[in-house]
Amino acid sequence: MDYKPGLVRLQSSGTYPPYVPTFAVPREYNDIVLEWDTQSHVAVITFNRPEVQNALSATLMEETIDALRLVEENDEVSCAILRPSGENFCTGGDFNAFTNKDLLSQRWYFELPPKLLQTMTSSTVPIIGVVRGNCCAFGVALAGSCDIVLASETASFFLPGGGVGFGCYTPTVGAYKSLSRKRMFELLLTSRPHSAQWALEAGLLNYVHAEDELEGKAWEMAKLIGSNAPLVVRWEKQFFYYIQDMDEKHAFRYGTEMITMQSLTRDGYEGQNAFLQKRKPVWQGRKGGGARGDVHAPEEEHVWKVGKEVRRG
């Protein structure tokens, strides 16, 4: 099934109509909508506070964390899309939640965005961000914490700290690894909006699309990821984030062990034989299992050549 959601727009009455999901809804939320299509192996998380441009309420953040955990636990899902129901992705923190509050109340609120961002990056399910309209402060961090980001031509990105009297410190942490160093400083210090094309060149985005193509392109990519071996998709994301903190020697060692272990899963066996037999593989994911510890075979003799010399080991 294709995914063609309509945008929730402000009505003449001054209200927004309800967002109508396309797929099965596993759990009802207040500030977001979670739906998934297990046939395509894709989940969709929709921010649904269009009246405040998806400013991050505590409820929205905690519900998104809960939704990501549900997605993580569903073996039939291999990719997630994070998108807005309306015309703006996210304008960052909800000023009504922290302005004029005491120190401990503000600290409680500002602990929540890092909790959400770390849940996104620690999830083994790849997340595709779909950005349109304003993407501000923690919105930029959300984009930076997605694994792939697609944006509309009219999307706008900015860190407004200098204009509101307190710096965008935690949003910077969520975004800086995605941008080149000089572009990150420009975004941080100018406190002015930057275009989608600027964000693409800076490294924050993968692609920029026309507004009427954006959702379709995101769904196309999500389905492509979902069609791949599910264990590979999840392990590759996990592997990519782990090696960020490793030196090259340890990263190669970790990669060698990972590729060997995955080769001995049922899907590894299936993929290798399907390649040799020139047929389409049938993935089973975790249901297919892997090599058992009570099944043993002698190591084969290894033979290779260096020039004309035949070596064995």
Contacts in CASP RR format, 6 or more apart in sequence:
PFRMAT RR
TARGET T0000
AUTHOR 0000-0000-0000
METHOD contacts of the structure
MODEL  1
MDYKPGLVRLQSSGTYPPYVPTFAVPREYNDIVLEWDTQSHVAVITFNRP
EVQNALSATLMEETIDALRLVEENDEVSCAILRPSGENFCTGGDFNAFTN
KDLLSQRWYFELPPKLLQTMTSSTVPIIGVVRGNCCAFGVALAGSCDIVL
ASETASFFLPGGGVGFGCYTPTVGAYKSLSRKRMFELLLTSRPHSAQWAL
EAGLLNYVHAEDELEGKAWEMAKLIGSNAPLVVRWEKQFFYYIQDMDEKH
AFRYGTEMITMQSLTRDGYEGQNAFLQKRKPVWQGRKGGGARGDVHAPEE
EHVWKVGKEVRRG
1 22 0 8 1.000
1 23 0 8 1.000
1 37 0 8 1.000
1 39 0 8 1.000
1 40 0 8 1.000
2 216 0 8 1.000
2 219 0 8 1.000
3 22 0 8 1.000
3 23 0 8 1.000
3 37 0 8 1.000
3 42 0 8 1.000
3 44 0 8 1.000
3 215 0 8 1.000
3 216 0 8 1.000
3 219 0 8 1.000
4 22 0 8 1.000
4 215 0 8 1.000
4 216 0 8 1.000
5 19 0 8 1.000
5 22 0 8 1.000
5 44 0 8 1.000
5 46 0 8 1.000
5 83 0 8 1.000
5 85 0 8 1.000
5 215 0 8 1.000
7 85 0 8 1.000
7 86 0 8 1.000
7 87 0 8 1.000
8 16 0 8 1.000
8 17 0 8 1.000
8 18 0 8 1.000
8 19 0 8 1.000
8 48 0 8 1.000
8 50 0 8 1.000
8 85 0 8 1.000
8 86 0 8 1.000
9 16 0 8 1.000
9 17 0 8 1.000
9 86 0 8 1.000
9 87 0 8 1.000
10 16 0 8 1.000
10 50 0 8 1.000
11 17 0 8 1.000
15 51 0 8 1.000
16 50 0 8 1.000
16 51 0 8 1.000
16 86 0 8 1.000
19 33 0 8 1.000
19 46 0 8 1.000
19 48 0 8 1.000
19 85 0 8 1.000
21 33 0 8 1.000
21 35 0 8 1.000
21 44 0 8 1.000
21 46 0 8 1.000
22 35 0 8 1.000
22 37 0 8 1.000
22 44 0 8 1.000
23 35 0 8 1.000
23 36 0 8 1.000
23 37 0 8 1.000
23 44 0 8 1.000
24 35 0 8 1.000
24 36 0 8 1.000
24 37 0 8 1.000
24 38 0 8 1.000
25 33 0 8 1.000
25 34 0 8 1.000
25 35 0 8 1.000
26 34 0 8 1.000
26 35 0 8 1.000
26 36 0 8 1.000
26 70 0 8 1.000
26 74 0 8 1.000
27 34 0 8 1.000
27 66 0 8 1.000
27 67 0 8 1.000
27 70 0 8 1.000
29 63 0 8 1.000
29 66 0 8 1.000
29 67 0 8 1.000
30 59 0 8 1.000
30 63 0 8 1.000
31 47 0 8 1.000
31 48 0 8 1.000
31 49 0 8 1.000
31 57 0 8 1.000
31 59 0 8 1.000
31 60 0 8 1.000
31 63 0 8 1.000
32 45 0 8 1.000
32 46 0 8 1.000
32 47 0 8 1.000
32 48 0 8 1.000
32 60 0 8 1.000
32 63 0 8 1.000
32 64 0 8 1.000
32 67 0 8 1.000
33 44 0 8 1.000
33 45 0 8 1.000
33 46 0 8 1.000
33 48 0 8 1.000
33 85 0 8 1.000
34 43 0 8 1.000
34 44 0 8 1.000
34 45 0 8 1.000
34 46 0 8 1.000
34 67 0 8 1.000
34 70 0 8 1.000
34 71 0 8 1.000
35 43 0 8 1.000
35 44 0 8 1.000
35 46 0 8 1.000
36 42 0 8 1.000
36 43 0 8 1.000
36 44 0 8 1.000
36 71 0 8 1.000
36 74 0 8 1.000
36 76 0 8 1.000
36 77 0 8 1.000
37 43 0 8 1.000
38 74 0 8 1.000
38 76 0 8 1.000
38 77 0 8 1.000
40 222 0 8 1.000
40 223 0 8 1.000
40 226 0 8 1.000
41 76 0 8 1.000
41 77 0 8 1.000
41 78 0 8 1.000
41 79 0 8 1.000
41 223 0 8 1.000
41 226 0 8 1.000
41 227 0 8 1.000
41 230 0 8 1.000
42 77 0 8 1.000
42 78 0 8 1.000
42 79 0 8 1.000
42 80 0 8 1.000
42 81 0 8 1.000
42 219 0 8 1.000
42 222 0 8 1.000
42 223 0 8 1.000
42 226 0 8 1.000
43 67 0 8 1.000
43 71 0 8 1.000
43 74 0 8 1.000
43 77 0 8 1.000
43 79 0 8 1.000
43 80 0 8 1.000
43 81 0 8 1.000
43 125 0 8 1.000
44 80 0 8 1.000
44 81 0 8 1.000
44 83 0 8 1.000
45 64 0 8 1.000
45 67 0 8 1.000
45 68 0 8 1.000
45 71 0 8 1.000
45 80 0 8 1.000
45 81 0 8 1.000
45 82 0 8 1.000
45 83 0 8 1.000
46 83 0 8 1.000
46 84 0 8 1.000
46 85 0 8 1.000
47 54 0 8 1.000
47 60 0 8 1.000
47 64 0 8 1.000
47 82 0 8 1.000
47 83 0 8 1.000
47 84 0 8 1.000
47 85 0 8 1.000
47 89 0 8 1.000
47 90 0 8 1.000
48 54 0 8 1.000
48 85 0 8 1.000
49 55 0 8 1.000
49 57 0 8 1.000
49 60 0 8 1.000
50 84 0 8 1.000
50 85 0 8 1.000
50 86 0 8 1.000
50 87 0 8 1.000
50 88 0 8 1.000
52 91 0 8 1.000
52 94 0 8 1.000
53 88 0 8 1.000
53 90 0 8 1.000
53 91 0 8 1.000
53 134 0 8 1.000
54 60 0 8 1.000
54 84 0 8 1.000
54 88 0 8 1.000
54 89 0 8 1.000
54 90 0 8 1.000
54 91 0 8 1.000
54 92 0 8 1.000
55 90 0 8 1.000
55 91 0 8 1.000
55 92 0 8 1.000
55 93 0 8 1.000
55 94 0 8 1.000
55 95 0 8 1.000
55 96 0 8 1.000
56 90 0 8 1.000
56 92 0 8 1.000
56 93 0 8 1.000
56 94 0 8 1.000
56 112 0 8 1.000
56 113 0 8 1.000
56 116 0 8 1.000
56 138 0 8 1.000
56 139 0 8 1.000
57 94 0 8 1.000
57 97 0 8 1.000
58 97 0 8 1.000
58 109 0 8 1.000
58 112 0 8 1.000
61 112 0 8 1.000
61 113 0 8 1.000
61 115 0 8 1.000
61 116 0 8 1.000
62 112 0 8 1.000
64 116 0 8 1.000
64 119 0 8 1.000
65 115 0 8 1.000
65 116 0 8 1.000
65 119 0 8 1.000
68 80 0 8 1.000
68 119 0 8 1.000
68 120 0 8 1.000
68 123 0 8 1.000
68 125 0 8 1.000
69 119 0 8 1.000
71 77 0 8 1.000
71 80 0 8 1.000
71 123 0 8 1.000
71 125 0 8 1.000
72 123 0 8 1.000
72 124 0 8 1.000
72 125 0 8 1.000
75 230 0 8 1.000
75 285 0 8 1.000
75 286 0 8 1.000
75 287 0 8 1.000
77 125 0 8 1.000
78 125 0 8 1.000
78 126 0 8 1.000
78 225 0 8 1.000
78 226 0 8 1.000
78 228 0 8 1.000
78 230 0 8 1.000
78 233 0 8 1.000
78 234 0 8 1.000
79 125 0 8 1.000
79 126 0 8 1.000
79 127 0 8 1.000
79 128 0 8 1.000
79 222 0 8 1.000
79 225 0 8 1.000
79 226 0 8 1.000
79 233 0 8 1.000
80 123 0 8 1.000
80 125 0 8 1.000
80 126 0 8 1.000
80 127 0 8 1.000
80 128 0 8 1.000
80 222 0 8 1.000
81 127 0 8 1.000
81 128 0 8 1.000
81 129 0 8 1.000
81 130 0 8 1.000
81 218 0 8 1.000
81 219 0 8 1.000
81 222 0 8 1.000
82 127 0 8 1.000
82 128 0 8 1.000
82 129 0 8 1.000
82 130 0 8 1.000
82 142 0 8 1.000
82 146 0 8 1.000
83 89 0 8 1.000
83 129 0 8 1.000
83 130 0 8 1.000
83 215 0 8 1.000
83 218 0 8 1.000
84 90 0 8 1.000
84 130 0 8 1.000
84 132 0 8 1.000
86 132 0 8 1.000
87 132 0 8 1.000
87 133 0 8 1.000
88 132 0 8 1.000
88 133 0 8 1.000
88 134 0 8 1.000
88 135 0 8 1.000
89 130 0 8 1.000
89 131 0 8 1.000
89 132 0 8 1.000
89 133 0 8 1.000
89 134 0 8 1.000
89 135 0 8 1.000
89 139 0 8 1.000
89 142 0 8 1.000
89 143 0 8 1.000
89 155 0 8 1.000
90 134 0 8 1.000
90 135 0 8 1.000
90 136 0 8 1.000
90 138 0 8 1.000
90 139 0 8 1.000
90 142 0 8 1.000
91 134 0 8 1.000
91 136 0 8 1.000
91 137 0 8 1.000
91 139 0 8 1.000
92 136 0 8 1.000
92 137 0 8 1.000
92 138 0 8 1.000
92 139 0 8 1.000
92 171 0 8 1.000
93 113 0 8 1.000
93 137 0 8 1.000
93 138 0 8 1.000
97 109 0 8 1.000
98 105 0 8 1.000
98 106 0 8 1.000
98 109 0 8 1.000
98 110 0 8 1.000
101 109 0 8 1.000
110 170 0 8 1.000
113 138 0 8 1.000
113 141 0 8 1.000
113 170 0 8 1.000
113 171 0 8 1.000
114 170 0 8 1.000
114 173 0 8 1.000
116 142 0 8 1.000
117 141 0 8 1.000
117 142 0 8 1.000
117 145 0 8 1.000
117 173 0 8 1.000
117 174 0 8 1.000
120 127 0 8 1.000
120 142 0 8 1.000
120 145 0 8 1.000
120 146 0 8 1.000
121 145 0 8 1.000
121 241 0 8 1.000
122 241 0 8 1.000
123 237 0 8 1.000
124 234 0 8 1.000
124 235 0 8 1.000
124 237 0 8 1.000
124 238 0 8 1.000
125 233 0 8 1.000
125 234 0 8 1.000
125 237 0 8 1.000
126 147 0 8 1.000
126 148 0 8 1.000
126 225 0 8 1.000
126 233 0 8 1.000
126 237 0 8 1.000
127 145 0 8 1.000
127 146 0 8 1.000
127 147 0 8 1.000
127 148 0 8 1.000
128 146 0 8 1.000
128 147 0 8 1.000
128 148 0 8 1.000
128 149 0 8 1.000
128 150 0 8 1.000
128 218 0 8 1.000
128 221 0 8 1.000
128 222 0 8 1.000
128 225 0 8 1.000
129 142 0 8 1.000
129 143 0 8 1.000
129 146 0 8 1.000
129 148 0 8 1.000
129 149 0 8 1.000
129 150 0 8 1.000
129 218 0 8 1.000
130 150 0 8 1.000
130 151 0 8 1.000
130 214 0 8 1.000
130 215 0 8 1.000
130 218 0 8 1.000
131 143 0 8 1.000
131 149 0 8 1.000
131 150 0 8 1.000
131 151 0 8 1.000
131 152 0 8 1.000
131 155 0 8 1.000
131 196 0 8 1.000
131 205 0 8 1.000
132 151 0 8 1.000
132 152 0 8 1.000
132 154 0 8 1.000
132 155 0 8 1.000
132 211 0 8 1.000
132 214 0 8 1.000
133 152 0 8 1.000
133 154 0 8 1.000
133 155 0 8 1.000
133 156 0 8 1.000
134 155 0 8 1.000
134 156 0 8 1.000
135 142 0 8 1.000
135 143 0 8 1.000
135 151 0 8 1.000
135 155 0 8 1.000
135 156 0 8 1.000
135 157 0 8 1.000
135 158 0 8 1.000
136 156 0 8 1.000
136 157 0 8 1.000
136 158 0 8 1.000
136 159 0 8 1.000
136 160 0 8 1.000
137 158 0 8 1.000
137 159 0 8 1.000
137 160 0 8 1.000
137 161 0 8 1.000
137 168 0 8 1.000
137 171 0 8 1.000
138 170 0 8 1.000
138 171 0 8 1.000
139 171 0 8 1.000
140 157 0 8 1.000
140 158 0 8 1.000
140 159 0 8 1.000
140 168 0 8 1.000
140 171 0 8 1.000
140 174 0 8 1.000
140 175 0 8 1.000
140 187 0 8 1.000
140 204 0 8 1.000
141 170 0 8 1.000
141 171 0 8 1.000
141 172 0 8 1.000
141 173 0 8 1.000
141 174 0 8 1.000
141 175 0 8 1.000
143 149 0 8 1.000
143 151 0 8 1.000
143 157 0 8 1.000
143 175 0 8 1.000
143 178 0 8 1.000
143 204 0 8 1.000
143 205 0 8 1.000
144 174 0 8 1.000
144 175 0 8 1.000
144 177 0 8 1.000
144 178 0 8 1.000
144 204 0 8 1.000
145 174 0 8 1.000
145 175 0 8 1.000
147 237 0 8 1.000
148 206 0 8 1.000
148 221 0 8 1.000
149 204 0 8 1.000
149 205 0 8 1.000
149 206 0 8 1.000
150 205 0 8 1.000
150 206 0 8 1.000
150 207 0 8 1.000
150 208 0 8 1.000
150 209 0 8 1.000
150 214 0 8 1.000
150 217 0 8 1.000
150 218 0 8 1.000
150 221 0 8 1.000
151 196 0 8 1.000
151 199 0 8 1.000
151 200 0 8 1.000
151 205 0 8 1.000
151 207 0 8 1.000
151 208 0 8 1.000
151 209 0 8 1.000
151 214 0 8 1.000
152 196 0 8 1.000
152 208 0 8 1.000
152 209 0 8 1.000
152 210 0 8 1.000
152 211 0 8 1.000
152 214 0 8 1.000
153 196 0 8 1.000
153 197 0 8 1.000
153 208 0 8 1.000
153 209 0 8 1.000
153 210 0 8 1.000
153 211 0 8 1.000
154 196 0 8 1.000
154 211 0 8 1.000
155 195 0 8 1.000
155 196 0 8 1.000
155 199 0 8 1.000
155 208 0 8 1.000
156 193 0 8 1.000
156 194 0 8 1.000
156 195 0 8 1.000
156 196 0 8 1.000
157 187 0 8 1.000
157 193 0 8 1.000
157 194 0 8 1.000
157 195 0 8 1.000
157 196 0 8 1.000
157 198 0 8 1.000
157 199 0 8 1.000
157 204 0 8 1.000
158 187 0 8 1.000
158 191 0 8 1.000
158 192 0 8 1.000
158 193 0 8 1.000
158 194 0 8 1.000
159 167 0 8 1.000
159 168 0 8 1.000
159 171 0 8 1.000
159 172 0 8 1.000
159 175 0 8 1.000
159 187 0 8 1.000
159 188 0 8 1.000
159 191 0 8 1.000
160 168 0 8 1.000
160 191 0 8 1.000
161 167 0 8 1.000
161 168 0 8 1.000
161 191 0 8 1.000
162 191 0 8 1.000
163 191 0 8 1.000
168 188 0 8 1.000
172 184 0 8 1.000
172 188 0 8 1.000
175 184 0 8 1.000
175 187 0 8 1.000
175 204 0 8 1.000
176 184 0 8 1.000
177 244 0 8 1.000
178 203 0 8 1.000
178 204 0 8 1.000
179 187 0 8 1.000
179 202 0 8 1.000
179 203 0 8 1.000
179 204 0 8 1.000
180 202 0 8 1.000
180 203 0 8 1.000
183 198 0 8 1.000
183 201 0 8 1.000
183 202 0 8 1.000
183 203 0 8 1.000
184 202 0 8 1.000
186 194 0 8 1.000
187 194 0 8 1.000
187 202 0 8 1.000
194 202 0 8 1.000
196 205 0 8 1.000
196 208 0 8 1.000
197 208 0 8 1.000
199 205 0 8 1.000
200 206 0 8 1.000
200 207 0 8 1.000
200 208 0 8 1.000
207 217 0 8 1.000
209 217 0 8 1.000
225 233 0 8 1.000
226 233 0 8 1.000
228 283 0 8 1.000
229 267 0 8 1.000
229 268 0 8 1.000
229 271 0 8 1.000
229 281 0 8 1.000
229 283 0 8 1.000
229 285 0 8 1.000
230 267 0 8 1.000
230 283 0 8 1.000
230 285 0 8 1.000
230 286 0 8 1.000
231 262 0 8 1.000
231 265 0 8 1.000
231 267 0 8 1.000
231 285 0 8 1.000
231 286 0 8 1.000
232 262 0 8 1.000
232 267 0 8 1.000
235 258 0 8 1.000
235 262 0 8 1.000
239 254 0 8 1.000
239 255 0 8 1.000
239 258 0 8 1.000
242 254 0 8 1.000
243 251 0 8 1.000
243 254 0 8 1.000
243 255 0 8 1.000
246 254 0 8 1.000
262 268 0 8 1.000
263 269 0 8 1.000
263 272 0 8 1.000
264 290 0 8 1.000
264 291 0 8 1.000
265 285 0 8 1.000
265 288 0 8 1.000
265 289 0 8 1.000
265 290 0 8 1.000
265 291 0 8 1.000
266 284 0 8 1.000
266 285 0 8 1.000
266 288 0 8 1.000
266 289 0 8 1.000
266 290 0 8 1.000
267 281 0 8 1.000
267 283 0 8 1.000
267 284 0 8 1.000
267 285 0 8 1.000
267 288 0 8 1.000
270 281 0 8 1.000
270 282 0 8 1.000
270 283 0 8 1.000
270 284 0 8 1.000
271 281 0 8 1.000
274 280 0 8 1.000
274 281 0 8 1.000
274 282 0 8 1.000
275 281 0 8 1.000
301 312 0 8 1.000
301 313 0 8 1.000
302 312 0 8 1.000
302 313 0 8 1.000
303 310 0 8 1.000
303 311 0 8 1.000
303 312 0 8 1.000
303 313 0 8 1.000
304 310 0 8 1.000
304 311 0 8 1.000
305 311 0 8 1.000
END
